[in-house]
Amino acid sequence: MLRRLALLAALAVLGGCSQQQGRPAVVDGGVPPSSTPTVSPVVTPVVTPKVAPQPVATPTNEPLLVSNGLYAAGKVHAVRCVLPDVVPKDSAGVLRYSRTLVDCLNRAWAPLVSRAGFVFVPAKLVAFGSGDCDPAVDNDDRGAYYDVGPDAICVGWHTFAVEEAEWRTVELVHTLAHEYGHHLQTLTGIMTLFDSGQLPLKSSELERNRRMELQASCFAGAFLGAHKKPLGLSGERLDTLDYFVTHAGDENAPKHAPDHGSRKNHGYWSHQGFRSTNPANCNTFTAPAKRVS
């Protein structure tokens, strides 16, 4: 999410929003009660694009949404990505692992953003409590969120530092890739529709928010699918990732507004990106309503 967007929790998760200096914050996260992953959704945001915004019409004819150059930029190609070969168990470990992964995300997506005709600005990884993160949102149990102001993915290390729980590392990888999806939406102007401030959560706006969140997970899938080998996504790790993406949905928090999409649709869009490694398959803004419910 942006100083408003994020996805995380014991499986893939979603978070909440807050606002600072006129910019909304998007958060995702939550700590599972045991070694068995669980998922819980979150509320979402508003974003400032890195390009001059075009006139905003509706979700069906807004050019930045339905015909964005990123959809035609080609597949994500694997870059050299050497992650620490240990399960992060403390602040230093989580942050070191996360910064390495964000560097890989920057290098993998930079060529596509440029080919799409936008200016690439790298995202950075910062810890909760730093001056770059929104203090109104920083809580160690939130997991992570994307802050559009400093182009930063903000992470709460306590959420991921779990003794002997490698599944939590897989969750961390997916969460960071999802949050980076919001960075891509910001760079390419896809978030323009939400740049007028916090929108009231009416049904039509909830659907737009679901399209945005599901797209971020599809972008995450494209990166993860292209980096299966360097990320060790095979065997049990791949099964764990599949469990995350197919069990993260609005059903996990029935009292919250349905703003991230059902488990079925989160799994669908995550798999779309993972199997194709191509953002062309992540155009949630032209998908039928049943695919973004």
N, C-alpha and C positions, 0 to 999 in steps of 0.2 A: 504494500500500500504506500501512499505518499504521505508526506507529513500528514499522511492520510492513507497509505495502503499497505496491507501486509497479510500474509497467510501463514498460519502456523498452529501448532498445538501438539497434542500427543499424536497426531497422525498427520494430517496436513492441516492446518488450522486457519481460523479466521479470527479477526480481532475486533477492535472498536475504534472510534474516532475521537479526536479532541482537536481543539483549535489553538493556534498560537500566532499572534501577530497577523491575524487575518487569514492564515493558511490552515486548512484542516489537516488532521493527522489520521493515518490509516494504520490499524494495528491488527496483528494476528497472533495468536498464541494461547498457551495454556499448558499446564503441566499435568500429565496423566497420573492417576492415583497409584499405579503400579507399573510393572515392566510391560504390561499389556497396553499398547497404544490406544488412545481414544481421540476422538475429534470433536471440536466445537467451533461453530462459526462466529463471525464477527461483523461489525458494521463498517461501512466504507466512506469514501472521500471525494476530494476535488483536486485538480491538478493544474500546474502552470506549464504549458508546452515550451519547448526550446526553439520553436519556429513561430513565425508570424501566423496567428490564427486566421483561418478562413471563415467566412460567414457560416454561422451555425444554423442549420435548418432542423431536420428531424433525424432520428437514428437511421432512417431508411435512405436518406439522400445526402447526409453529411459526408463530404468527400474524405475528410480525414479519418472517418470511421470505416466506410465501406469500400473505398478504393485507395487505401493508403499505399504508398510506394514500398513499404516494408513487406507487403504481401507478395510483391513481385521481385524481391531482392535475392531470391534463391535460398538454397538450403544452408543450414548452419554446418560449418565444417569444423572438425575437431582441431583444437589447438593443443600444444604441449601443456599438460596440466598435471603437476606432480604434487599431490596432497600428502600431508603428514600421514604416515602409515600407523596411526594410533587412534584409539577412541578418545576424543577430547573429554577430559575429566575435570578441568578447572578453567578459570577465567583465561589464563594465558593460552591454554590449549584450544579452547573454543574460538578465541579471537584470531589466533594464528591460522587455524584451519579455515575460518570464515574469510579472512583477508586473502588467503591463497585462492579460494574458490571464486571470490568476486573478481580477482585479477583475471582468472580464466574466463569468466563471463564477459568481462570488458573486452578481452582480446578476441573472443569468439563472435561477439555481436557487432563490434566496431565496423567491420567491412560491410555488413548488411545495412546498417544504419546509413552509412555513407552512400552506398549504392542506391538506397531509397531516396536520396536527395536531401538528407537532413544532416545537421551538424552533430557529430558525436561528442558527447561529454562523458567521461568515465564516471561510474558510480564509485563511492568509497564505502568502506565498512567501518562503523564506529560503534562503541559500546554504550549501552544505556548509562546515563549519568554524565555523558560528555556534553560539552557546550553545543555540539552540532545536533543533538537530538532534542526533541520536544520534551521538556521536563514534565509537562502535564500528562504525557503518555508513558514515560519511562517507569516501568514496573518489571521486576525480574520475571514475573509469571506471565508476561505478555508474549514472550518469544521474540518477535521481530516485527518491524514495520519499515516502510519506505517513506522518507521525508524529502519532499520535492525541493525544499529550500536549498539545502546543501548537497543535493543529489546523493543522499546517504541512505544506506540500509543500516538501520539501527538494531542492534542485537542485545538481548538479555542473556548473558552466558549461563546463568543458573538453570534456565529452562533446558539446556542441552547437555550440561555436564552431569551425566548420570553414570554411576559406577557400573561397569560391565554391561552396558546397554548399547550395543552397536546399532540397534534399530534407531536410537535417538540420533545417531550420526547421519543415517539415511534421511531422517526427518529434517535435520539441519540442512542437508544438501538440497532437498526439495524446497524447503522454505526460502532459502536464499535465492534459488532459481526463480521462484514465484515472485518474490519481491523485486527481483531484477526485471521481471516482466512489466511491472509498473514503471520502472525506470524507462524501459523501451517505449511504453505508451506516452510517457512525458516527452521524451526526445522527439517522437514522431507526431506529436500533436493529437494523438488519439484521445487524450484526456481533456481536450478543449471543451467538450460538452459539459464537463463538470467544473469548469473554471469560474463559475459565477457565484461560488460560495456553497455552503451546505444546502443541499436540496431536501425539501421535505420528503419523507419516505412514502410517497404514493405508489400505487401499483406500477404505473408506467416507469417511474424513476427507479423503482426496485429492479425492474427488468433490465434497464440500462446498466444498473450497477452489477447485476449478475453477468451480463454480457462482458463487462470490463474484467471482473474477477475471473471468470472462466477463461477468458482470453489470456490473462496473465499466467494461468496454470498451463495453458496450451503452449505458450512461449517457453515456459519452464520445461515442458516435456520435449520440445524441439532441441533444447540445449542438452538435456540429459540423454536423449536418444543418440545424439551425435558423440557423446562422451561416455558411452557405456564402459569402454575398456579402461580409460584413465580413472574413472570413478568407481571401478570395480563393481558395476551393476550387472551381476550375473548370479545365478544360484539363489541363495538365501537373501542376499541383498536386493536382488531384483524382485523377489517375491514380497519383500518388506515394502519396497517402493510401490508395488502394485496394490498392496493392502492399503497404504496411505491414501493413494489417489482415488481409490474406489470406496473409501469409508469417510472421506471428508465431505460434509455437506450440511445444508441448512437443517436437516433432520436432527443433527446432533445438539442443536440449541433451539428447540421448538418455541421458546418464549421470545426469541429474537426475531427481528424482521427477516424474511427470506431474501437476503441480499447477496448471497454467494453462489447459489445453485444447489441442486440436489446431489446426493452421492452419485446417482446414476450419470448425471450430466457432467459432474466434475471428473468422473472416471473417463467418460467419453472424450472430452476435450483434452485431457491429459494424455490419453492414448493417441489421439489424433496427432498431437505434436511429437510424441515420442517415436511413433512408428515412421513418420514421414521426415522428421527433422527439418520441416519446412514451415515457416510462418504463413505461407499461402493457405495452409489448412487450419489456420487459427482465426479466420474472419467470423467471429461470433456475431458481428453486427448485421450480417445478412442471413443468419440462421433462423429457422422457424421458431416461434415462441416455445414450442414443446422441447426444443433442444437447449433452451436456456432457462428452463423452469427451476 
